[in-house]
Amino acid sequence: MGIDALVYLLLCLPLVGGLINGIFGKHLSKSVSGAIGTGAILLSFLTVLVLFNKIQKPTEIPLFHLLDLPSFKIDVSFLVDQLSVWMALIITGSCIVTGKQIGRAHV
């Protein structure tokens, strides 16, 4: 799996988890809803681990063209480098703490 696909997957996993919880959250139990949210972030963490091992140099990943005129062009893209992957690893790594707290919470 290429770096482009990993970055797209990293963006989509939390979005899909949030959409499932946002749309069906009232019909799901708290433990199922928590498992979906934590699972989405856990899969993101695993994706960042793979990306961490693959990234060697800064890579620009294009998303779309915002404006394309003859003399002016605006492209939207991601710049993925070692520091951004490291920060994503730290942030998504917090899912371990979140998963433990969901198991302990009795509200």
Backbone bond lengths (Angstrom), bond angles and torsions (degrees), N, CA, C in turn:
res aa  C-N    CA-C-N  psi(-1)  N-CA   C-N-CA  omega(-1)  CA-C   N-CA-C  phi
1 M - - - 1.456 - - 1.521 107.82 -
2 G 1.324 116.32 130.89 1.451 121.44 -176.93 1.521 113.05 -78.56
3 I 1.308 115.02 168.90 1.460 121.15 -179.68 1.524 110.28 -63.30
4 D 1.334 117.31 -38.57 1.466 120.87 178.70 1.525 110.85 -57.92
5 A 1.320 116.75 -48.87 1.469 121.34 -178.13 1.522 111.08 -64.58
6 L 1.324 117.24 -37.19 1.464 120.12 178.87 1.528 111.72 -65.53
7 V 1.324 116.43 -40.12 1.470 119.64 179.04 1.531 110.62 -67.01
8 Y 1.325 116.95 -42.51 1.472 119.79 177.08 1.527 111.04 -62.89
9 L 1.325 116.91 -40.64 1.463 121.29 177.62 1.525 110.55 -64.72
10 L 1.319 116.58 -40.37 1.459 121.29 178.27 1.523 111.64 -61.44
11 L 1.313 117.07 -34.94 1.461 121.00 178.19 1.527 112.15 -76.29
12 C 1.322 116.78 -36.45 1.472 120.54 -173.14 1.527 113.95 -80.73
13 L 1.316 118.37 -31.90 1.469 119.85 -175.52 1.534 113.25 -59.66
14 P 1.336 120.29 -52.86 1.462 118.76 178.16 1.527 112.67 -65.49
15 L 1.331 116.47 -32.12 1.462 119.98 178.45 1.529 110.65 -64.26
16 V 1.316 117.10 -44.83 1.465 120.79 179.09 1.529 110.83 -65.47
17 G 1.329 117.32 -42.90 1.465 120.42 177.33 1.517 111.98 -61.38
18 G 1.312 116.60 -41.82 1.458 120.60 177.80 1.520 112.72 -66.65
19 L 1.331 116.48 -39.19 1.467 119.72 177.62 1.529 111.77 -65.81
20 I 1.328 116.79 -42.36 1.465 119.48 177.99 1.523 110.38 -61.73
21 N 1.322 117.20 -46.16 1.466 119.84 179.28 1.521 111.47 -68.70
22 G 1.317 117.44 -34.25 1.462 119.71 179.66 1.516 113.45 -71.06
23 I 1.319 116.38 -37.47 1.463 119.90 -177.67 1.524 111.87 -84.73
24 F 1.330 116.73 -45.06 1.465 120.65 -174.32 1.526 113.36 -106.47
25 G 1.324 118.07 6.14 1.458 121.53 -173.67 1.513 115.25 -58.92
26 K 1.331 117.65 -36.06 1.461 120.17 -179.35 1.524 112.15 -70.29
27 H 1.337 116.70 -23.68 1.458 121.08 -178.22 1.527 112.34 -93.25
28 L 1.325 117.20 -5.68 1.461 121.72 -179.07 1.520 110.05 -105.05
29 S 1.311 116.40 153.20 1.463 119.38 175.37 1.526 109.28 -72.40
30 K 1.318 116.13 164.61 1.462 119.97 -178.80 1.525 111.28 -63.99
31 S 1.314 117.10 -35.72 1.464 118.93 -178.97 1.527 111.28 -70.63
32 V 1.334 117.84 -38.16 1.468 120.53 177.83 1.526 110.04 -68.09
33 S 1.305 116.23 -43.86 1.461 120.42 178.66 1.533 110.49 -62.17
34 G 1.322 117.01 -42.22 1.463 120.69 176.95 1.510 112.39 -65.06
35 A 1.339 116.18 -37.63 1.468 119.94 178.76 1.524 111.11 -67.22
36 I 1.326 117.49 -37.60 1.469 120.32 178.29 1.529 110.01 -65.85
37 G 1.322 116.75 -46.84 1.460 120.20 -179.92 1.518 112.67 -64.18
38 T 1.331 116.06 -45.81 1.461 120.13 179.37 1.520 111.05 -68.18
39 G 1.341 116.96 -38.02 1.464 120.49 178.69 1.514 112.41 -63.66
40 A 1.325 116.57 -38.76 1.469 119.95 178.23 1.524 110.64 -63.87
41 I 1.328 116.92 -42.01 1.462 119.93 179.36 1.526 110.62 -72.09
42 L 1.337 117.34 -35.47 1.459 120.31 177.55 1.530 110.78 -64.26
43 L 1.332 117.28 -41.87 1.466 120.06 175.72 1.523 111.27 -64.61
44 S 1.334 116.74 -34.96 1.464 120.34 175.23 1.525 110.59 -64.38
45 F 1.325 116.63 -40.24 1.466 121.32 177.60 1.527 110.81 -60.84
46 L 1.335 116.10 -44.57 1.461 119.74 178.57 1.530 111.47 -65.30
47 T 1.332 116.42 -36.39 1.464 120.48 176.45 1.520 111.00 -64.33
48 V 1.333 116.99 -40.85 1.465 120.59 178.77 1.528 110.23 -67.41
49 L 1.332 117.53 -34.85 1.470 119.07 176.32 1.529 111.30 -61.18
50 V 1.324 116.68 -43.29 1.467 120.17 177.54 1.525 109.95 -64.78
51 L 1.325 116.33 -42.83 1.465 121.08 179.12 1.525 110.76 -63.72
52 F 1.321 117.17 -37.33 1.460 122.34 178.71 1.531 110.65 -61.05
53 N 1.315 116.60 -37.73 1.461 119.91 179.53 1.526 112.55 -77.51
54 K 1.329 118.11 -23.81 1.469 121.11 -176.62 1.519 113.79 -91.09
55 I 1.321 118.55 -28.62 1.465 120.66 -172.24 1.536 109.61 -74.54
56 Q 1.310 116.71 125.20 1.455 122.10 179.51 1.522 112.21 -116.02
57 K 1.335 115.45 -32.32 1.459 120.94 -178.41 1.525 107.61 -144.59
58 P 1.319 118.02 160.92 1.466 119.76 177.90 1.528 111.33 -57.95
59 T 1.324 115.30 133.17 1.462 121.50 -176.82 1.518 109.35 -127.24
60 E 1.319 116.27 131.88 1.461 121.10 176.72 1.525 108.56 -96.80
61 I 1.340 115.01 126.64 1.458 121.32 -178.47 1.522 108.08 -115.62
62 P 1.324 117.85 110.06 1.468 120.23 -178.05 1.526 111.50 -72.65
63 L 1.343 115.31 140.35 1.457 120.88 176.36 1.519 111.04 -102.91
64 F 1.332 116.54 -57.80 1.465 119.90 178.94 1.524 109.54 -162.66
65 H 1.332 115.49 167.04 1.462 122.33 175.42 1.524 107.89 -93.42
66 L 1.303 116.54 120.21 1.455 120.85 -179.67 1.519 110.97 -82.79
67 L 1.314 116.47 -43.42 1.452 121.21 -178.20 1.524 108.55 -145.74
68 D 1.317 115.91 130.06 1.460 120.01 -177.61 1.528 109.12 -134.70
69 L 1.326 114.95 92.69 1.459 122.28 177.59 1.531 108.85 -107.22
70 P 1.314 118.07 164.33 1.476 118.90 -179.69 1.532 113.65 -58.06
71 S 1.325 117.70 -36.36 1.464 119.27 -177.23 1.528 113.50 -110.97
72 F 1.317 117.52 2.83 1.462 120.25 -175.16 1.526 109.22 -149.09
73 K 1.301 116.00 135.19 1.460 120.67 -178.31 1.530 109.75 -138.80
74 I 1.327 117.07 133.86 1.460 122.15 174.84 1.529 107.87 -123.71
75 D 1.315 115.46 118.84 1.450 122.19 177.25 1.524 108.77 -112.55
76 V 1.320 116.13 142.19 1.461 121.55 175.16 1.524 106.89 -103.96
77 S 1.325 115.82 126.38 1.461 119.73 -178.17 1.521 109.75 -151.70
78 F 1.317 115.36 166.18 1.456 122.59 174.56 1.513 109.05 -104.51
79 L 1.308 115.77 141.77 1.454 121.25 170.96 1.520 106.43 -109.86
80 V 1.306 115.69 110.45 1.467 121.49 -177.12 1.515 107.83 -104.18
81 D 1.328 115.74 119.97 1.450 120.97 177.32 1.528 109.09 -132.17
82 Q 1.321 116.45 -177.14 1.453 120.84 -175.92 1.527 111.91 -63.16
83 L 1.324 117.35 -38.34 1.458 120.24 -178.74 1.528 111.63 -68.66
84 S 1.323 118.05 -42.68 1.463 119.67 -179.77 1.526 111.30 -66.89
85 V 1.332 117.02 -36.09 1.462 119.74 176.99 1.519 110.31 -68.87
86 W 1.326 117.61 -38.73 1.457 121.26 177.50 1.533 110.83 -62.06
87 M 1.319 117.32 -43.89 1.466 120.70 178.72 1.526 111.49 -65.73
88 A 1.324 117.67 -39.42 1.462 120.90 176.46 1.520 110.68 -64.09
89 L 1.309 116.92 -35.38 1.464 121.51 177.21 1.522 110.86 -65.01
90 I 1.311 117.74 -41.81 1.462 121.44 178.69 1.521 110.57 -66.77
91 I 1.312 117.65 -44.81 1.469 121.09 -176.61 1.521 111.21 -67.94
92 T 1.321 117.51 -47.06 1.463 118.72 -178.94 1.527 111.58 -73.01
93 G 1.318 117.36 -21.94 1.465 120.54 176.46 1.513 113.32 -64.39
94 S 1.303 116.79 -17.24 1.468 119.73 178.10 1.526 112.26 -69.70
95 C 1.330 117.65 -7.10 1.475 120.22 178.41 1.520 111.19 -63.50
96 I 1.312 117.78 -27.37 1.459 120.64 178.80 1.524 109.39 -64.25
97 V 1.327 117.32 -43.75 1.458 121.54 177.69 1.518 110.81 -66.42
98 T 1.329 117.01 -41.14 1.464 121.29 179.64 1.522 111.04 -62.72
99 G 1.317 116.78 -43.54 1.458 120.48 179.47 1.521 112.29 -62.17
100 K 1.323 117.17 -38.88 1.464 120.69 177.70 1.535 110.37 -67.55
101 Q 1.323 117.38 -38.93 1.461 120.09 -178.45 1.512 112.43 -69.24
102 I 1.332 117.55 -33.42 1.466 119.96 177.41 1.519 109.89 -65.03
103 G 1.328 117.15 -38.47 1.456 121.14 178.27 1.516 112.92 -67.76
104 R 1.320 117.75 -30.07 1.465 121.72 -178.23 1.528 113.74 -87.90
105 A 1.313 116.60 -22.61 1.473 120.04 -174.20 1.533 110.37 -73.91
106 H 1.314 115.38 128.29 1.467 121.86 176.36 1.515 107.50 -126.83
107 V 1.328 115.05 84.72 1.477 119.99 -177.84 1.497 109.91 -104.59
